[in-house]
């Protein structure tokens, strides 16, 4: 039950952070906010896994990784943004969104993992 509460509180905090940061950036340059939260989340999770290793069994670790970062990042919004761009006659921007989101997300996770491991 303690783990569920950690995940729930983390998820609530992550969702509010995504709403705030993602919304702020998307108002200025859509879909920059979605890309930013996913890349930041990938970087932070990479750092944490670099510090903790791949075993995330402690309640607070699950609350941070699954709850906070799961609530902060968003695959569904990324997918919807991509489809919306495509449907609105911007296939090049849609493809760039996919390339940037996936490429930068993986690069951020690798960089975070390296930072976390060097700090551990």
C-alpha positions in Angstrom: 0.0 0.0 0.0 2.9 2.4 0.7 4.2 1.9 -2.8 0.8 2.7 -4.3 0.7 5.9 -2.3 4.2 6.9 -3.5 3.3 6.2 -7.1 0.0 8.1 -6.7 1.5 11.2 -5.2 4.4 11.1 -7.7 2.0 10.8 -10.6 -0.1 13.7 -9.4 3.0 15.9 -9.0 4.4 14.8 -12.4 1.1 15.5 -14.2 0.9 19.0 -12.8 4.5 19.7 -13.8 3.8 18.4 -17.3 0.6 20.5 -17.5 2.5 23.6 -16.4 5.8 23.3 -18.4 4.3 21.5 -21.4 1.4 24.0 -21.7 3.7 27.0 -21.3 6.0 25.8 -24.1 3.3 24.5 -26.4 1.6 27.9 -26.3 4.8 29.4 -27.8 5.8 26.7 -30.2 3.7 23.6 -30.5 4.7 20.7 -29.9 7.9 21.9 -28.2 6.3 21.4 -24.7 5.6 17.7 -25.4 9.1 17.2 -26.8 10.6 19.0 -23.8 8.8 17.0 -21.1 9.7 13.7 -22.7 13.3 14.6 -23.2 13.7 16.0 -19.7 11.9 12.9 -18.3 14.2 10.6 -20.2 17.3 12.5 -19.0 16.2 12.4 -15.3 15.2 8.7 -15.5 18.6 8.0 -17.1 20.4 9.8 -14.2 18.4 7.9 -11.6 18.9 4.5 -13.2 22.6 5.4 -13.4 22.6 6.0 -9.7 20.3 3.2 -8.6 20.9 0.5 -11.2 18.0 -1.1 -13.0 16.4 -2.5 -9.8 13.7 -0.1 -8.8 12.0 -2.1 -6.1 11.9 0.5 -3.2 8.7 2.4 -2.8 10.2 5.8 -3.1 12.1 4.8 -6.3 8.9 3.5 -7.9 7.1 6.7 -6.8 9.7 8.8 -8.6 10.3 6.7 -11.7 6.8 5.4 -12.4 4.8 8.0 -10.6 6.6 11.3 -11.0 8.3 10.7 -14.3 5.5 8.6 -15.6 3.1 11.4 -14.9 5.5 14.0 -16.3 6.2 12.3 -19.6 3.6 11.5 -22.2 3.6 9.1 -25.1 -0.1 9.6 -25.9 0.2 13.4 -26.3 3.3 12.8 -28.5 1.3 10.4 -30.7 -1.7 12.8 -30.9 0.6 15.8 -31.7 2.1 13.9 -34.5 -1.2 12.8 -35.9 -2.6 16.4 -35.6 0.4 17.8 -37.5 -0.1 15.2 -40.2 -3.8 15.8 -40.5 -3.3 19.5 -40.7 -1.1 19.2 -43.7 2.3 19.4 -42.0 3.7 15.9 -42.7 7.3 17.2 -42.6 6.8 18.7 -39.2 5.1 15.5 -38.0 8.0 13.4 -39.2 10.4 15.9 -37.6 8.4 15.6 -34.3 8.9 11.8 -34.3 12.6 12.0 -35.2 13.2 14.7 -32.5 11.2 13.1 -29.8 12.6 9.6 -30.3 16.2 10.7 -31.1 16.5 13.3 -28.4 14.7 11.1 -25.8 17.1 8.2 -26.3 20.1 10.6 -26.4 18.9 12.2 -23.2 18.5 8.8 -21.5 22.0 7.7 -22.5 23.5 11.0 -21.3 21.5 10.7 -18.0 22.7 7.2 -17.5 26.3 8.2 -18.0 25.9 11.1 -15.6 24.3 8.9 -13.0 26.9 6.2 -13.3 29.7 8.7 -13.0 28.1 10.3 -9.9 27.4 6.9 -8.2 
